[in-house]
Each structure stands twice: as structure tokens, then as C-alpha cells.
Amino acid sequence: MILVTGPTGCVGKAVVDRLTSSGYTVKCLWHWGHEHRVPARVALTGGDVRNLDSLRLAMMEDEIEAVIHLASIRRETATDKFEDVHVLGTRNIVEAVKQAQIKRLIVVSAIGAEGRSAVPFLRSIGKAEEVVRSSGLNYTILKSAVVYGDGDWLTTWLDGLATEIPFVMPIPHRGDTKLQPIWVGDLAACVERSLRTRSTFRQIVPVGGPQALTLAEIAQLTMRANGCSRRLMRVHTRFTQHFVNLVARCRGALTPSEVEALSYNRTTEIGGVYRIFGFAPAKMQTKLAHLSPNREVPPPNVRFSWMNN
């Protein structure tokens, strides 16, 4: 059985679907009181990565062969802090894995995540990586390029800009930032193949899509997918705060820190996924059906009601 933390996010849903489709028995750590669509063919256990006892219970109840740690937050709130969820949460995962004598730990991180990063989100993810690297466990850290797919932050934000601002589509940092988007289904395939790919054991493995695209190029692909036609308005980096204020009401609006983080290029080896995992990831223009104006409405969410806090 595979235990997955963070199973309700964009990446988590794709990973759970990939694992169950590949025949794995999956157990999901379901955050207490959160409301999401329940995946099919999985076992559920309530918990929180910040609560070590809930992790011990989740890992001791069944014979867990591996843990896939995906739980994270993109924004801080009064109750959810980067240091608590990412750093303390990862320490708790490592401790619980050791106590349960589980053989394998796979973590999804991000290209650009470093313990000394100026971006708080990336800095906390980088610190979490350090916890895993020094754990002594048989780990794999997948340092992912920016992820796109149903429920992602990048194309959701760009889709909001394209549909809610008339005539133009403003893009920060002149649209020159280079990213290497990877489709969430391909990242999920990398996670699943890491379970049995020995070359990834005790390694940090960067993964990205097959193209290095500028933010402007990604915006144009987004508009093509959602059927909007807007003229790109390239906003210089010095006007970042003005840009943030301009688009603050758009669906999926980013915080000033998130927009600032988009000034950094985040790319890795083209062809790395094929070299390590044996398949070629999809080009972005072929995997944007989730932006179609004719897409199906998802089923309603379900609250996981078992509370134990």
C-alpha cells in the first residue's frame, strides 16, 4: 500500500489516479474538515502533516510500502504557515516513516527551491528538501518545473487574466521569464515510476516539460486554448506592484510575492524525463483541454467528516 499526503491538490489528484490506474493500493491522508472530491478506489485516513500522532496512526494501521509526500500550501494564512506545513510537516513525515520502518519516501519539490531563496514559499520548500536529504532514508526528491493541468495555479491565473480583462492581457516582467511547464499527468508518471526506478534512489531528480517557454508564449497558448483573443501588454518588472493592483480582482490572482517569483527563470535539462524515466512528456499546447470553455462541470465536493483533533 502507498500512502499519499496532499491527495486533493492538482498534483495529488493526478498522482492518486496514476497509482490506482497502475494497480497500486493507495491510502490518502485526508486533511481534517477539508472539502474535496473523494478519489475512487482508495482508502482514507484523517490527519495533518503537522500532527505527528496522526501520521503515526496512518502509517501503522496498514502495511505501508512507500510514502509519497505532496502536502503543501502556496499561500500563508493566520493558521497555515510555510514553516509549519513544509518544514515541520516534512520533519514529521520523516520521523513517522522511520518509526514505521517504511522503505521508500518520494517527495515533490520545485525547481528554484533553496534554503536561502528570497521567495518565502521556495525557501520553505528548500528547507524541507534539506530535512529529507539528511534523513538517511531511501528518498527521491523530484524537483519539478512549474506544473499545469486541471486546478493548477499558472493556467488558472492566466485564464483569469484573459477572460476578465478586456482588450489586453497584461504580463509581468515583460513576459520574458523562461519556464519549462510539465503536464501534471507526466509529473504523476514520474512519481509512479520513481517507486521502481533504482537510478532515482537517494537522488534529487529535476523534471520538466519538453519546451522552455517564455511567460508570454505560455500566455498565448492559454488564450488559444480558452478561445480569447487579447493583445499582450508587457509590463516591466519595475511596475510589478502596479501590475499586481491591476489584476488583483481577476480569478486566480497572484500575491505580490508570487508575481515577484515569476521574475526568475526556472528550467532544467530538456530530455531529462526521457533519459531517466523512458518517456517523452507532452507539449503544452496538447494538454490544455481543461481551459476549454466547453469543459464539463466537475461533480460536487465531499467533506471528509471523520474528525480527530
Secondary structure, DSSP 8 states (H G I E B T S, - for coil): -EEEESTTSHHHHHHHHHHHHTT--EEEEEETT-EE---SSEEEEEE-TT-HHHHHHHHHTTT--EEEE----SS--SS--HIIIIIIHHHHHHHHHHHHT-SEEEEEEETT--TT-SSHHHHHHHHHHHHHHTS-S-EEEEEE--EESTT-SHHHHHHHHHHHSSSEEEEGGGG--EE--EEHHHHHHHHHHHTT-GGGTTEEEEE--S--EEHHHHHHHHHHHHT---EEEE--GGGHHHHHHHTTTSTT---HHHHHHTTS-B---TTHHHHHHSS----GGGS-GGG-TT-------EE------
